[in-house]
Amino acid sequence: MQLHTGGYFHIYNRSNGGEIVFREEENYLYFLRLYRRHLTSHFTTVAYCLMPTHFHLLVRVKSEALGEAQKAVGVMLSSYTKAINKRHARHGSLFQHHTRAKWVDDESYLLTLLTYIHQNPIRAGLVDRLEAWPFSSYPDLAGYRAGSLCDRELIASFFPQIEEMRAFSEGTVKRIDARYWI
C-alpha cells in the first residue's frame, strides 16, 4: 500500500473466499470504533461503506508518518480479525492478504468514488435507497443523520447545499462507470 501525505486514497479489502466479515450489527460498529482509534490520526475520512464481505474507505492522508499510517491499517484489521475469530470460534485470516490503496488523482475521480462507495448496498440488493444502509457515510453526508466520522466541510466544498449532494448521488446510481467497480 503506497500512500503520500495530502493525497486522497480509496482503501479497500475483501474477505477471503467470500466469507461474511460483518456477521451482526455489533461487528460493523466495532470496526468503526477500531477505525476511529487507529486511523483518524492518520487520515481525514471523506466517505466509507462497510459491506457484509468487504469495506471501502475514501480518505485523505494527513499524516507525514506514512509508515505508521500503513502499519495502523494493518493493526486495525488484525485487531478486528482477532475479535471476530474469538467471538465466532474461527481461525486464520479474515481479509485478503493485501489491503489496496488506490490513489485518487483528480476531482472527477474523487466524486465518482464518493458515489460508487455509497452505491454498494444498492448494487448488492441490500437496500433500495442510499440512506437506508446504516453502515455507510451517505446518511451522514446527505443530512439524514449526524455522524461525525467524515469531513463534511470537504463535501460542502463540492456541494454547498446538501440537496445538491443528494441529487448528484441519487442521480448517478444507474450511470456509474463499470471500471470503478472493485
C-alpha positions as YAML, in Angstrom:
chain: A
units: angstrom
residues:
- id: 1
  name: MET
  ca: [0.00, 0.00, 0.00]
- id: 2
  name: GLN
  ca: [1.66, 3.17, -1.23]
- id: 3
  name: LEU
  ca: [0.48, 6.45, 0.36]
- id: 4
  name: HIS
  ca: [1.57, 10.07, 0.21]
- id: 5
  name: THR
  ca: [0.77, 12.96, 2.52]
- id: 6
  name: GLY
  ca: [-2.08, 15.13, 1.28]
- id: 7
  name: GLY
  ca: [-3.25, 12.56, -1.24]
- id: 8
  name: TYR
  ca: [-6.72, 11.08, -1.48]
- id: 9
  name: PHE
  ca: [-6.93, 7.28, -1.48]
- id: 10
  name: HIS
  ca: [-9.56, 4.61, -1.89]
- id: 11
  name: ILE
  ca: [-8.61, 1.97, 0.67]
- id: 12
  name: TYR
  ca: [-10.40, -1.33, 0.39]
- id: 13
  name: ASN
  ca: [-10.21, -5.02, 1.15]
- id: 14
  name: ARG
  ca: [-12.48, -8.01, 0.97]
- id: 15
  name: SER
  ca: [-12.82, -11.25, 2.85]
- id: 16
  name: ASN
  ca: [-11.08, -14.46, 2.00]
- id: 17
  name: GLY
  ca: [-13.32, -16.73, -0.05]
- id: 18
  name: GLY
  ca: [-16.38, -14.51, 0.19]
- id: 19
  name: GLU
  ca: [-16.72, -15.14, 3.93]
- id: 20
  name: ILE
  ca: [-19.00, -12.78, 5.81]
- id: 21
  name: VAL
  ca: [-16.80, -10.22, 7.59]
- id: 22
  name: PHE
  ca: [-19.60, -8.39, 9.39]
- id: 23
  name: ARG
  ca: [-21.99, -11.01, 10.77]
- id: 24
  name: GLU
  ca: [-24.03, -8.78, 13.06]
- id: 25
  name: GLU
  ca: [-24.61, -5.09, 13.71]
- id: 26
  name: GLU
  ca: [-22.09, -5.01, 16.55]
- id: 27
  name: ASN
  ca: [-19.36, -6.17, 14.14]
- id: 28
  name: TYR
  ca: [-19.90, -3.11, 11.93]
- id: 29
  name: LEU
  ca: [-19.89, -0.81, 14.96]
- id: 30
  name: TYR
  ca: [-16.75, -2.43, 16.38]
- id: 31
  name: PHE
  ca: [-14.94, -1.98, 13.06]
- id: 32
  name: LEU
  ca: [-15.84, 1.71, 13.07]
- id: 33
  name: ARG
  ca: [-14.62, 2.08, 16.68]
- id: 34
  name: LEU
  ca: [-11.31, 0.48, 15.68]
- id: 35
  name: TYR
  ca: [-11.14, 2.79, 12.68]
- id: 36
  name: ARG
  ca: [-11.56, 5.83, 14.93]
- id: 37
  name: ARG
  ca: [-8.99, 4.53, 17.40]
- id: 38
  name: HIS
  ca: [-6.29, 3.54, 14.91]
- id: 39
  name: LEU
  ca: [-6.75, 5.58, 11.74]
- id: 40
  name: THR
  ca: [-8.27, 9.01, 12.34]
- id: 41
  name: SER
  ca: [-4.94, 10.42, 13.47]
- id: 42
  name: HIS
  ca: [-3.50, 9.45, 10.05]
- id: 43
  name: PHE
  ca: [-6.47, 10.05, 7.73]
- id: 44
  name: THR
  ca: [-9.26, 12.51, 7.19]
- id: 45
  name: THR
  ca: [-12.30, 10.45, 6.27]
- id: 46
  name: VAL
  ca: [-14.17, 11.51, 3.15]
- id: 47
  name: ALA
  ca: [-16.54, 8.53, 2.90]
- id: 48
  name: TYR
  ca: [-16.90, 4.90, 3.90]
- id: 49
  name: CYS
  ca: [-19.12, 1.89, 3.34]
- id: 50
  name: LEU
  ca: [-18.95, -1.40, 5.18]
- id: 51
  name: MET
  ca: [-20.47, -4.33, 3.31]
- id: 52
  name: PRO
  ca: [-21.00, -7.89, 4.55]
- id: 53
  name: THR
  ca: [-17.89, -9.18, 2.74]
- id: 54
  name: HIS
  ca: [-15.74, -6.07, 2.25]
- id: 55
  name: PHE
  ca: [-15.15, -2.42, 3.08]
- id: 56
  name: HIS
  ca: [-14.39, 0.84, 1.30]
- id: 57
  name: LEU
  ca: [-12.72, 3.90, 2.81]
- id: 58
  name: LEU
  ca: [-12.16, 7.14, 0.92]
- id: 59
  name: VAL
  ca: [-9.56, 9.12, 2.85]
- id: 60
  name: ARG
  ca: [-7.12, 11.99, 2.65]
- id: 61
  name: VAL
  ca: [-3.72, 11.24, 4.17]
- id: 62
  name: LYS
  ca: [-2.92, 13.86, 6.80]
- id: 63
  name: SER
  ca: [-0.06, 12.04, 8.50]
- id: 64
  name: GLU
  ca: [3.53, 12.64, 7.48]
- id: 65
  name: ALA
  ca: [4.48, 9.37, 9.17]
- id: 66
  name: LEU
  ca: [3.45, 7.24, 6.19]
- id: 67
  name: GLY
  ca: [4.97, 4.04, 7.54]
- id: 68
  name: GLU
  ca: [2.98, 4.46, 10.75]
- id: 69
  name: ALA
  ca: [-0.20, 5.14, 8.78]
- id: 70
  name: GLN
  ca: [0.27, 1.98, 6.73]
- id: 71
  name: LYS
  ca: [1.05, -0.02, 9.85]
- id: 72
  name: ALA
  ca: [-2.06, 1.37, 11.58]
- id: 73
  name: VAL
  ca: [-4.27, -0.04, 8.82]
- id: 74
  name: GLY
  ca: [-2.73, -3.48, 9.39]
- id: 75
  name: VAL
  ca: [-3.08, -3.20, 13.17]
- id: 76
  name: MET
  ca: [-6.74, -2.22, 12.85]
- id: 77
  name: LEU
  ca: [-7.56, -5.13, 10.53]
- id: 78
  name: SER
  ca: [-5.60, -7.55, 12.69]
- id: 79
  name: SER
  ca: [-7.45, -6.37, 15.80]
- id: 80
  name: TYR
  ca: [-10.77, -6.80, 14.05]
- id: 81
  name: THR
  ca: [-9.85, -10.28, 12.82]
- id: 82
  name: LYS
  ca: [-8.73, -11.40, 16.29]
- id: 83
  name: ALA
  ca: [-12.01, -10.23, 17.80]
- id: 84
  name: ILE
  ca: [-14.10, -11.99, 15.13]
- id: 85
  name: ASN
  ca: [-12.02, -15.15, 15.45]
- id: 86
  name: LYS
  ca: [-12.56, -15.20, 19.19]
- id: 87
  name: ARG
  ca: [-16.29, -14.38, 19.01]
- id: 88
  name: HIS
  ca: [-17.06, -16.91, 16.30]
- id: 89
  name: ALA
  ca: [-14.53, -19.63, 17.20]
- id: 90
  name: ARG
  ca: [-12.73, -19.37, 13.89]
- id: 91
  name: HIS
  ca: [-9.04, -19.28, 12.96]
- id: 92
  name: GLY
  ca: [-6.89, -17.64, 10.33]
- id: 93
  name: SER
  ca: [-7.04, -14.50, 8.30]
- id: 94
  name: LEU
  ca: [-10.38, -12.91, 7.62]
- id: 95
  name: PHE
  ca: [-9.31, -10.43, 4.92]
- id: 96
  name: GLN
  ca: [-7.34, -10.98, 1.75]
- id: 97
  name: HIS
  ca: [-3.63, -10.60, 2.27]
- id: 98
  name: HIS
  ca: [-3.07, -7.11, 0.93]
- id: 99
  name: THR
  ca: [-5.25, -4.10, 1.59]
- id: 100
  name: ARG
  ca: [-5.36, -1.93, -1.50]
- id: 101
  name: ALA
  ca: [-4.92, 1.84, -1.57]
- id: 102
  name: LYS
  ca: [-5.76, 3.35, -4.93]
- id: 103
  name: TRP
  ca: [-4.62, 6.93, -5.42]
- id: 104
  name: VAL
  ca: [-7.39, 9.35, -6.37]
- id: 105
  name: ASP
  ca: [-5.63, 11.72, -8.71]
- id: 106
  name: ASP
  ca: [-8.37, 14.13, -9.74]
- id: 107
  name: GLU
  ca: [-11.60, 15.72, -8.56]
- id: 108
  name: SER
  ca: [-13.81, 13.88, -11.05]
- id: 109
  name: TYR
  ca: [-12.46, 10.53, -9.85]
- id: 110
  name: LEU
  ca: [-12.96, 11.62, -6.22]
- id: 111
  name: LEU
  ca: [-16.63, 12.40, -6.85]
- id: 112
  name: THR
  ca: [-17.10, 9.19, -8.82]
- id: 113
  name: LEU
  ca: [-15.66, 7.18, -5.93]
- id: 114
  name: LEU
  ca: [-17.79, 9.02, -3.41]
- id: 115
  name: THR
  ca: [-20.86, 7.90, -5.35]
- id: 116
  name: TYR
  ca: [-19.54, 4.41, -6.10]
- id: 117
  name: ILE
  ca: [-18.76, 3.70, -2.44]
- id: 118
  name: HIS
  ca: [-22.22, 4.75, -1.33]
- id: 119
  name: GLN
  ca: [-23.92, 2.75, -4.10]
- id: 120
  name: ASN
  ca: [-22.53, -0.60, -2.97]
- id: 121
  name: PRO
  ca: [-25.53, -1.58, -0.80]
- id: 122
  name: ILE
  ca: [-27.96, -0.81, -3.63]
- id: 123
  name: ARG
  ca: [-25.87, -2.72, -6.18]
- id: 124
  name: ALA
  ca: [-25.77, -5.69, -3.77]
- id: 125
  name: GLY
  ca: [-29.55, -5.61, -3.33]
- id: 126
  name: LEU
  ca: [-29.31, -4.91, 0.41]
- id: 127
  name: VAL
  ca: [-31.38, -1.71, 0.27]
- id: 128
  name: ASP
  ca: [-33.28, 0.28, -2.32]
- id: 129
  name: ARG
  ca: [-32.30, 3.77, -1.13]
- id: 130
  name: LEU
  ca: [-28.82, 5.13, -0.41]
- id: 131
  name: GLU
  ca: [-29.81, 6.49, 3.00]
- id: 132
  name: ALA
  ca: [-31.21, 3.12, 4.12]
- id: 133
  name: TRP
  ca: [-27.81, 1.43, 4.61]
- id: 134
  name: PRO
  ca: [-26.69, 2.27, 8.17]
- id: 135
  name: PHE
  ca: [-23.05, 1.23, 7.70]
- id: 136
  name: SER
  ca: [-22.20, 3.91, 5.16]
- id: 137
  name: SER
  ca: [-21.34, 7.58, 5.41]
- id: 138
  name: TYR
  ca: [-24.07, 8.53, 2.96]
- id: 139
  name: PRO
  ca: [-26.73, 9.16, 5.66]
- id: 140
  name: ASP
  ca: [-24.29, 11.50, 7.42]
- id: 141
  name: LEU
  ca: [-23.12, 13.38, 4.35]
- id: 142
  name: ALA
  ca: [-26.64, 13.70, 2.95]
- id: 143
  name: GLY
  ca: [-28.02, 15.08, 6.22]
- id: 144
  name: TYR
  ca: [-30.12, 12.08, 7.29]
- id: 145
  name: ARG
  ca: [-28.13, 11.57, 10.49]
- id: 146
  name: ALA
  ca: [-25.48, 13.45, 12.46]
- id: 147
  name: GLY
  ca: [-22.42, 11.19, 12.29]
- id: 148
  name: SER
  ca: [-19.05, 12.77, 12.99]
- id: 149
  name: LEU
  ca: [-16.54, 10.50, 11.26]
- id: 150
  name: CYS
  ca: [-16.48, 12.19, 7.83]
- id: 151
  name: ASP
  ca: [-15.21, 15.61, 6.83]
- id: 152
  name: ARG
  ca: [-18.44, 17.40, 5.93]
- id: 153
  name: GLU
  ca: [-16.55, 20.60, 5.03]
- id: 154
  name: LEU
  ca: [-14.80, 18.83, 2.17]
- id: 155
  name: ILE
  ca: [-18.10, 17.55, 0.79]
- id: 156
  name: ALA
  ca: [-19.59, 21.04, 1.21]
- id: 157
  name: SER
  ca: [-16.79, 22.42, -0.96]
- id: 158
  name: PHE
  ca: [-18.16, 20.30, -3.82]
- id: 159
  name: PHE
  ca: [-21.83, 20.50, -2.86]
- id: 160
  name: PRO
  ca: [-22.65, 23.74, -0.99]
- id: 161
  name: GLN
  ca: [-26.20, 22.52, -0.40]
- id: 162
  name: ILE
  ca: [-27.00, 19.04, 0.94]
- id: 163
  name: GLU
  ca: [-29.70, 18.75, -1.71]
- id: 164
  name: GLU
  ca: [-27.00, 19.05, -4.40]
- id: 165
  name: MET
  ca: [-25.09, 16.14, -2.88]
- id: 166
  name: ARG
  ca: [-28.26, 14.06, -2.65]
- id: 167
  name: ALA
  ca: [-29.23, 14.84, -6.25]
- id: 168
  name: PHE
  ca: [-25.73, 14.03, -7.52]
- id: 169
  name: SER
  ca: [-25.54, 10.75, -5.61]
- id: 170
  name: GLU
  ca: [-29.05, 9.58, -6.34]
- id: 171
  name: GLY
  ca: [-28.84, 10.68, -9.97]
- id: 172
  name: THR
  ca: [-25.77, 8.60, -10.68]
- id: 173
  name: VAL
  ca: [-26.93, 5.30, -9.16]
- id: 174
  name: LYS
  ca: [-27.56, 3.81, -12.62]
- id: 175
  name: ARG
  ca: [-24.84, 5.69, -14.51]
- id: 176
  name: ILE
  ca: [-21.64, 4.66, -12.68]
- id: 177
  name: ASP
  ca: [-18.82, 3.56, -14.96]
- id: 178
  name: ALA
  ca: [-18.14, -0.18, -14.54]
- id: 179
  name: ARG
  ca: [-14.36, 0.39, -14.45]
- id: 180
  name: TYR
  ca: [-14.75, 1.80, -10.93]
- id: 181
  name: TRP
  ca: [-16.29, -1.40, -9.53]
- id: 182
  name: ILE
  ca: [-13.85, -3.38, -7.45]
...
